[in-house]
Amino acid sequence: MSETPVLTADRGAVRVVTVNRPDKLNALNAATLDALLAAFEAAAADPSVRCVVLTGAGPKAFVAGADIAEMNGLTAVQGRDFSLRGQKLMRRVEKMPKPVIGMINGFALGGGLELAMGCHLRIAADTAKVGQPEINLGLIPGFGGTQRLLRLAGRAATLELCLVGAPIDAARARELGIVNRVVPAAELEAETMKLAEQIANSAPLALRGVLDCVNVGGECGIEEGLEYETAQFGLMFATQDMREGTTAFLERRKPNFSGQ
């Protein structure tokens, strides 16, 4: 087993977070869930980080699921606690104040797809497979899969993936809206980092405003969502980045955003 279940590395303003259990296809055990939560908390608190890329180590898997060997011995109460532990991580990823891109380099099954769905954007290799196969283990998704898949792909696709338990390829996942982009496997890292760097060069406060508005809007009625958007839009006028962005546009130059 790898000694460090999660690795982090900075590439400019982009922090790459890697699930590092390739011998277990990056399966999520309790220690890995905790390490991922700590990594995302650190990224959220670090002002030098403007975008996060999440991926898995090795050529085979993003995250192939939760650790079945660990789950096998859990009681009902422990199983509930394990679900809450996973949901806490997925919610932290989803509520990050900085964009998170899931770089799906292989299998994203069960808890792996749930982790990917917590990301704000998902780019998959054309060789990737995704799915919710818990039904084959006598289980249901426990890290938010039924809820986020429903919001991304709709009721029919969610029921098919969760009731049948068969994985789908990246192209089908793109058709269903589960992933944003599919690229050749050999180009996955380059394309993901290109997008991450583009986002990292944007205004940090505006990025957070977009994330907040979409998160709020996805969980409330249209009137409340519009009200929240208007409030966030107004706040942007108090930022130096808004003045820099509009001035740069008028002066026909690239803006230099400071995050203030």
C-alpha positions as CSV (number, residue, x, y, z in Angstrom):
1,M,0.0,0.0,0.0
2,S,1.2,3.5,-0.8
3,E,2.3,5.3,2.4
4,T,0.7,8.6,1.4
5,P,-2.9,8.2,0.1
6,V,-3.1,11.7,-1.3
7,L,-0.4,13.7,-3.0
8,T,-0.5,17.4,-3.8
9,A,1.6,19.5,-6.1
10,D,1.4,23.1,-7.3
11,R,1.8,24.1,-10.9
12,G,1.6,27.9,-10.7
13,A,-1.8,28.8,-9.3
14,V,-3.2,25.3,-10.0
15,R,-3.0,22.7,-7.3
16,V,-3.1,19.1,-8.4
17,V,-4.5,16.7,-5.9
18,T,-3.9,13.0,-6.6
19,V,-5.5,10.0,-5.0
20,N,-2.4,7.8,-4.5
21,R,-3.4,4.2,-4.0
22,P,-2.7,2.8,-7.5
23,D,-2.3,-0.8,-6.1
24,K,-5.9,-0.6,-5.0
25,L,-7.1,1.3,-8.1
26,N,-7.3,4.4,-5.8
27,A,-10.2,3.0,-3.7
28,L,-11.5,5.2,-1.0
29,N,-11.0,3.9,2.5
30,A,-11.5,6.1,5.6
31,A,-7.9,7.2,5.7
32,T,-8.0,8.4,2.1
33,L,-11.3,10.2,2.6
34,D,-9.8,12.1,5.6
35,A,-6.6,12.9,3.6
36,L,-8.6,14.2,0.7
37,L,-10.7,16.4,3.0
38,A,-7.6,17.8,4.6
39,A,-6.1,18.5,1.1
40,F,-9.2,20.4,0.0
41,E,-9.4,22.4,3.2
42,A,-5.7,23.4,2.7
43,A,-6.4,24.4,-0.9
44,A,-9.4,26.5,0.1
45,A,-7.4,28.3,2.7
46,D,-4.3,29.0,0.4
47,P,-4.6,32.3,-1.4
48,S,-2.0,31.3,-3.9
49,V,-4.3,28.5,-5.2
50,R,-6.9,29.6,-7.7
51,C,-7.9,26.3,-9.2
52,V,-7.7,22.6,-8.2
53,V,-7.3,19.6,-10.4
54,L,-8.3,16.2,-8.9
55,T,-7.1,12.9,-10.4
56,G,-6.0,9.4,-9.6
57,A,-2.5,7.8,-9.7
58,G,-1.6,5.2,-12.2
59,P,-2.9,4.4,-15.7
60,K,-6.1,2.5,-14.8
61,A,-8.3,4.4,-12.4
62,F,-9.4,7.9,-11.3
63,V,-11.0,6.2,-8.3
64,A,-12.5,2.7,-8.8
65,G,-14.8,3.0,-5.8
66,A,-14.9,2.8,-2.1
67,D,-12.7,0.2,-0.4
68,I,-14.8,-3.0,-0.4
69,A,-12.4,-4.8,1.9
70,E,-12.9,-2.1,4.5
71,M,-16.7,-1.9,4.0
72,N,-17.1,-5.7,4.3
73,G,-16.6,-5.7,8.0
74,L,-18.7,-2.6,8.9
75,T,-21.9,-2.8,11.1
76,A,-25.0,-0.8,10.1
77,V,-24.0,2.1,12.4
78,Q,-20.5,2.1,11.0
79,G,-21.8,1.9,7.5
80,R,-23.9,5.0,8.1
81,D,-20.9,6.8,9.6
82,F,-18.8,5.8,6.5
83,S,-21.5,7.3,4.3
84,L,-21.5,10.5,6.3
85,R,-17.7,10.7,6.1
86,G,-17.8,10.4,2.3
87,Q,-20.6,12.8,2.0
88,K,-18.7,15.4,4.1
89,L,-15.8,15.2,1.6
90,M,-18.0,15.4,-1.5
91,R,-19.8,18.4,0.0
92,R,-16.5,20.1,0.7
93,V,-15.4,19.6,-2.9
94,E,-18.7,20.8,-4.2
95,K,-18.7,23.9,-1.9
96,M,-15.1,24.8,-2.7
97,P,-14.6,28.6,-3.2
98,K,-12.3,27.8,-6.1
99,P,-13.1,25.8,-9.2
100,V,-12.3,22.0,-9.0
101,I,-11.7,20.1,-12.2
102,G,-12.0,16.3,-12.1
103,M,-9.4,14.8,-14.5
104,I,-10.9,11.3,-15.1
105,N,-8.0,9.2,-16.3
106,G,-9.6,5.7,-15.9
107,F,-12.3,4.0,-13.9
108,A,-14.6,6.3,-11.9
109,L,-17.0,3.8,-10.3
110,G,-19.1,4.0,-7.2
111,G,-17.4,6.4,-4.8
112,G,-15.1,7.4,-7.6
113,L,-18.0,8.7,-9.7
114,E,-19.5,10.4,-6.6
115,L,-16.2,12.1,-6.0
116,A,-16.0,13.2,-9.7
117,M,-19.6,14.6,-9.5
118,G,-18.6,16.7,-6.6
119,C,-16.1,18.5,-8.9
120,H,-17.3,21.6,-10.7
121,L,-16.1,20.4,-14.1
122,R,-15.1,17.0,-15.4
123,I,-12.8,16.1,-18.3
124,A,-12.5,12.4,-19.1
125,A,-10.1,10.4,-21.2
126,D,-11.9,8.6,-24.1
127,T,-10.9,5.3,-22.4
128,A,-12.5,6.1,-19.1
129,K,-15.5,4.2,-17.7
130,V,-18.0,5.6,-15.1
131,G,-20.8,4.0,-13.2
132,Q,-22.6,3.3,-10.0
133,P,-22.2,-0.5,-9.5
134,E,-23.2,-0.7,-5.8
135,I,-26.3,-2.7,-6.6
136,N,-24.0,-5.6,-7.5
137,L,-22.7,-5.6,-4.0
138,G,-26.1,-5.4,-2.3
139,L,-25.6,-1.7,-1.7
140,I,-26.8,1.6,-2.9
141,P,-24.6,4.7,-3.6
142,G,-23.7,6.3,-0.2
143,F,-21.6,9.3,-1.0
144,G,-24.3,11.3,-2.7
145,G,-24.5,9.4,-6.0
146,T,-28.3,9.2,-6.3
147,Q,-28.7,12.9,-5.7
148,R,-25.9,14.4,-7.8
149,L,-26.4,12.0,-10.7
150,L,-30.1,12.9,-10.6
151,R,-29.2,16.6,-10.9
152,L,-26.6,16.0,-13.7
153,A,-28.2,13.3,-15.8
154,G,-31.9,13.2,-14.9
155,R,-34.2,10.6,-13.4
156,A,-34.1,8.0,-16.2
157,A,-30.3,7.8,-16.5
158,T,-29.9,7.8,-12.7
159,L,-32.2,4.9,-12.3
160,E,-30.6,2.9,-15.1
161,L,-27.1,3.4,-13.8
162,C,-28.0,2.7,-10.2
163,L,-30.5,-0.2,-10.8
164,V,-28.5,-2.0,-13.5
165,G,-25.0,-1.2,-12.1
166,A,-23.2,-1.5,-15.5
167,P,-20.6,1.1,-16.3
168,I,-20.8,3.4,-19.4
169,D,-18.0,4.8,-21.5
170,A,-16.9,8.4,-21.6
171,A,-18.8,9.2,-24.8
172,R,-22.1,8.1,-23.2
173,A,-21.3,10.0,-20.0
174,R,-20.8,13.1,-22.1
175,E,-24.1,12.6,-23.8
176,L,-25.8,12.4,-20.4
177,G,-24.1,15.5,-19.1
178,I,-22.1,13.6,-16.5
179,V,-18.8,14.8,-17.9
180,N,-18.1,18.1,-19.7
181,R,-15.5,17.0,-22.2
182,V,-14.0,13.8,-23.5
183,V,-10.4,13.9,-25.0
184,P,-7.9,11.3,-26.2
185,A,-6.2,9.7,-23.2
186,A,-2.8,10.9,-24.4
187,E,-4.0,14.5,-24.3
188,L,-5.9,14.4,-21.0
189,E,-3.4,16.0,-18.8
190,A,-2.4,18.7,-21.3
191,E,-6.0,19.6,-22.0
192,T,-7.0,19.6,-18.3
193,M,-4.1,21.8,-17.3
194,K,-4.8,24.2,-20.2
195,L,-8.3,24.7,-18.9
196,A,-7.2,24.9,-15.3
197,E,-4.6,27.6,-16.1
198,Q,-7.2,29.5,-18.1
199,I,-9.5,29.5,-15.1
200,A,-6.7,30.3,-12.7
201,N,-6.0,33.5,-14.7
202,S,-9.6,34.7,-14.1
203,A,-10.8,37.0,-11.3
204,P,-10.9,34.8,-8.1
205,L,-13.7,36.7,-6.5
206,A,-15.8,36.5,-9.7
207,L,-15.0,32.7,-9.9
208,R,-16.3,32.3,-6.3
209,G,-19.4,34.4,-7.1
210,V,-20.3,32.1,-10.0
211,L,-19.7,29.0,-7.9
212,D,-21.8,30.4,-5.0
213,C,-24.7,31.4,-7.3
214,V,-24.8,28.0,-9.0
215,N,-24.7,26.2,-5.7
216,V,-27.5,28.3,-4.2
217,G,-29.5,28.2,-7.4
218,G,-29.4,24.5,-7.6
219,E,-30.9,24.2,-4.1
220,C,-33.6,26.9,-4.1
221,G,-36.4,28.4,-6.2
222,I,-35.8,30.7,-9.1
223,E,-36.8,33.9,-7.3
224,E,-34.4,33.2,-4.4
225,G,-31.7,32.3,-6.9
226,L,-32.2,35.5,-8.9
227,E,-32.1,37.6,-5.7
228,Y,-28.8,36.0,-4.7
229,E,-27.3,36.5,-8.1
230,T,-28.2,40.2,-8.0
231,A,-26.6,40.6,-4.6
232,Q,-23.4,38.9,-5.8
233,F,-23.3,41.0,-9.0
234,G,-23.5,44.1,-7.0
235,L,-20.7,43.0,-4.7
236,M,-18.4,42.6,-7.7
237,F,-18.5,46.4,-8.1
238,A,-16.7,46.8,-4.8
239,T,-13.7,44.8,-6.0
240,Q,-10.5,45.9,-7.5
241,D,-10.7,43.1,-10.0
242,M,-13.9,44.4,-11.5
243,R,-12.2,47.8,-12.1
244,E,-9.2,46.1,-13.5
245,G,-11.2,43.9,-15.8
246,T,-13.4,46.6,-17.2
247,T,-10.4,49.0,-17.5
248,A,-8.3,46.4,-19.3
249,F,-11.2,45.8,-21.7
250,L,-11.5,49.5,-22.5
251,E,-7.7,49.8,-22.9
252,R,-7.6,46.6,-25.1
253,R,-5.1,44.7,-22.9
254,K,-5.1,41.6,-20.8
255,P,-6.3,42.1,-17.2
256,N,-4.1,41.4,-14.2
257,F,-6.4,40.1,-11.5
258,S,-5.2,40.3,-7.9
259,G,-8.1,38.6,-6.1
260,Q,-9.1,41.8,-4.3
